[in-house]
Amino acid sequence: MTNTKLDKLDTLILAELRRNGRISHQQLSELVGLSPSQCLRRVRSLEAEGVITGYTALIDEQKLGNDISAWVIISLCRNKAGARDRVAQFLRNKCWVRLATGITGDVDFMIRIVAPKITDLTSILVDELNKHPDISSAQSFICLDNIFPQS
């Protein structure tokens, strides 16, 4: 793995793009104190180096009717060959999963899920996760609020 060296201007550019990925190069250049051409060159360089891997939309889940957001830690059944891959594929195919990551420690995955109501969250936990043959346990933590937006 190569670590890309960033200077102060690159860091400012990335911070602004995290806040608003749709900002024009003109606006971005004004915010970071560069000419538009220099700013564009740096953005393209960051893209070419793989530092910027894409641009995405941030979705207001509540406007979609998903009033419940929760983090769930999942433990797999031990000594079952292929369990991690099967659960990862299972999670990839679920519309209620917003983020899934493998983690270290006594648990195997941490996922962020959304649901319209608490009864829907209960159904996900009881009928989907806890009934999966490769999952030994799923512990949920309901989100109260977002301290700052995702980037």
LINURWO-V101617 format. One record per pair of residues at least 6 apart in sequence whose C-alpha atoms are under 7 Angstrom apart, sorted by the first residue. I is the first residue (numbers start at 1). J is the second residue. If there is no record, write none. Layout:
I,J  I,J
This chain:
9,32  12,32  13,32  18,151  19,151  21,55  25,36  25,39  25,40  26,36  29,35  29,36  29,39  46,52  47,53  65,116  66,114  66,115  66,116  67,115  67,116  67,117  68,114  68,115  68,116  68,117  68,118  69,113  69,114  69,115  69,142  69,143  70,112  70,113  70,114  70,140  70,141  70,142  70,143  71,110  71,111  71,112  71,113  71,140  71,141  71,142  72,110  72,111  72,112  72,138  72,139  72,140  72,141  73,107  73,109  73,110  73,111  73,138  73,139  73,140  74,107  74,108  74,109  74,110  74,135  74,137  74,138  74,139  75,107  75,108  75,109  75,135  75,136  75,137  75,138  76,108  76,134  76,135  76,136  77,134  77,135  77,136  83,134  87,134  91,97  96,113  96,114  96,115  97,111  97,112  97,113  97,114  98,112  98,113  99,111  99,112  100,109  100,110  100,111  100,112  101,109  101,110  101,111  102,108  102,109  102,110  103,109  103,110  115,121  129,135  129,138  130,137  130,138
